[in-house]
Amino acid sequence: MPFLYHRPLRFADTDMAGVGHFAAILTIVEEAWHAWLQHLGECVHPAHAPDGAEPVGWPIVSLSADFAKPVRFGDEITAALTIEHLGTRSIRLHFALQANQHEFAAGSVSTACTHLDSAGHWQSRPVPAALAKKLTANT
């Protein structure tokens, strides 16, 4: 079952032609991922870990996207996220974006699970077991 995230395409998301800019569209995918984590009571950034969540970060390490149709200012965007692969230290999500009842973009994004070490450097770490359980409970 996908996680659904909704928001309109904002003026700042468009290019000079009034069409959704690819970088802004991909930001919506990241917003959807963060909304899913927050919905599950999990951490988006170590400095803002909710009570009971392990303080981890989620940098994107790989991204693939195909764009089929343009979207315009004011279009209501629905991002549907599903787990493609849950690894020990990373997660690959599939995303499908719709507007006006038509899919306009789809792809996948891989994100690594990280934490800040004592020297303040980002290090890879295992995906928290509690999060893995929550993510697989809905797939």
C-alpha positions as semicolon CSV with decimal commas, in nm:
position;residue;x (nm);y (nm);z (nm)
1;M;0,000;0,000;0,000
2;P;0,162;0,329;-0,103
3;F;0,210;0,628;0,121
4;L;0,027;0,924;-0,036
5;Y;0,135;1,286;-0,008
6;H;-0,062;1,576;-0,152
7;R;0,025;1,936;-0,223
8;P;-0,034;2,194;-0,495
9;L;0,236;2,293;-0,740
10;R;0,343;2,635;-0,616
11;F;0,449;2,933;-0,826
12;A;0,806;2,892;-0,697
13;D;0,804;2,534;-0,836
14;T;0,761;2,655;-1,195
15;D;0,997;2,771;-1,466
16;M;0,965;3,075;-1,695
17;A;0,706;2,891;-1,907
18;G;0,488;2,823;-1,602
19;V;0,567;2,451;-1,609
20;G;0,680;2,254;-1,304
21;H;1,061;2,255;-1,294
22;F;1,220;1,912;-1,262
23;A;1,423;2,007;-0,954
24;A;1,110;2,129;-0,775
25;I;0,925;1,812;-0,875
26;L;1,202;1,602;-0,720
27;T;1,182;1,815;-0,405
28;I;0,819;1,706;-0,376
29;V;0,939;1,344;-0,374
30;E;1,174;1,426;-0,086
31;E;0,893;1,610;0,096
32;A;0,678;1,298;0,058
33;W;0,954;1,077;0,204
34;H;0,994;1,313;0,501
35;A;0,616;1,323;0,553
36;W;0,610;0,941;0,556
37;L;0,886;0,927;0,817
38;Q;0,708;1,187;1,030
39;H;0,378;1,001;0,991
40;L;0,552;0,691;1,130
41;G;0,699;0,892;1,420
42;E;1,049;0,844;1,284
43;C;1,347;1,070;1,231
44;V;1,404;1,294;0,930
45;H;1,718;1,460;1,070
46;P;1,923;1,365;1,378
47;A;1,892;1,712;1,531
48;H;1,513;1,676;1,533
49;A;1,455;1,313;1,631
50;P;1,114;1,260;1,791
51;D;1,098;1,086;2,128
52;G;1,168;0,716;2,084
53;A;1,315;0,751;1,733
54;E;1,681;0,683;1,662
55;P;1,864;1,000;1,548
56;V;1,944;0,919;1,185
57;G;1,970;1,110;0,856
58;W;1,865;1,012;0,504
59;P;2,087;1,154;0,226
60;I;1,987;1,061;-0,127
61;V;2,251;0,848;-0,296
62;S;2,080;0,759;-0,624
63;L;1,786;0,893;-0,822
64;S;1,612;0,801;-1,145
65;A;1,312;0,984;-1,286
66;D;1,106;0,985;-1,604
67;F;0,878;1,277;-1,686
68;A;0,580;1,211;-1,915
69;K;0,373;1,529;-1,903
70;P;0,410;1,888;-1,786
71;V;0,239;2,014;-1,472
72;R;0,150;2,374;-1,407
73;F;0,109;2,618;-1,122
74;G;-0,191;2,524;-0,905
75;D;-0,211;2,160;-1,014
76;E;-0,276;1,934;-0,715
77;I;0,012;1,685;-0,696
78;T;-0,021;1,340;-0,543
79;A;0,302;1,155;-0,470
80;A;0,267;0,780;-0,408
81;L;0,568;0,614;-0,243
82;T;0,633;0,243;-0,203
83;I;0,934;0,045;-0,084
84;E;1,121;-0,114;-0,374
85;H;1,401;-0,251;-0,158
86;L;1,475;-0,236;0,212
87;G;1,843;-0,304;0,263
88;T;2,041;-0,322;0,583
89;R;2,176;0,034;0,542
90;S;1,962;0,187;0,269
91;I;1,611;0,211;0,131
92;R;1,506;0,235;-0,233
93;L;1,168;0,396;-0,287
94;H;0,953;0,393;-0,598
95;F;0,759;0,711;-0,660
96;A;0,470;0,789;-0,893
97;L;0,345;1,146;-0,926
98;Q;-0,002;1,235;-1,049
99;A;-0,183;1,557;-1,135
100;N;-0,520;1,599;-1,303
101;Q;-0,573;1,222;-1,269
102;H;-0,271;1,145;-1,489
103;E;0,070;1,015;-1,393
104;F;0,325;1,273;-1,502
105;A;0,645;1,139;-1,344
106;A;0,779;0,818;-1,194
107;G;1,108;0,680;-1,076
108;S;1,311;0,557;-0,785
109;V;1,524;0,713;-0,517
110;S;1,776;0,543;-0,290
111;T;1,859;0,691;0,045
112;A;2,125;0,581;0,291
113;C;2,072;0,555;0,663
114;T;2,335;0,766;0,840
115;H;2,428;0,911;1,177
116;L;2,670;1,175;1,298
117;D;2,978;1,027;1,466
118;S;3,151;1,189;1,763
119;A;3,368;1,397;1,528
120;G;3,060;1,535;1,350
121;H;3,102;1,331;1,031
122;W;2,819;1,144;0,862
123;Q;2,861;0,766;0,875
124;S;2,657;0,485;0,727
125;R;2,461;0,278;0,979
126;P;2,193;0,009;0,978
127;V;1,832;0,110;0,920
128;P;1,666;0,116;1,264
129;A;1,479;-0,210;1,323
130;A;1,168;-0,026;1,445
131;L;1,151;0,176;1,122
132;A;1,208;-0,131;0,904
133;K;0,920;-0,306;1,082
134;K;0,688;-0,006;1,031
135;L;0,777;0,028;0,664
136;T;0,728;-0,341;0,588
137;A;0,400;-0,358;0,781
138;N;0,235;-0,148;0,508
139;T;0,388;-0,316;0,203
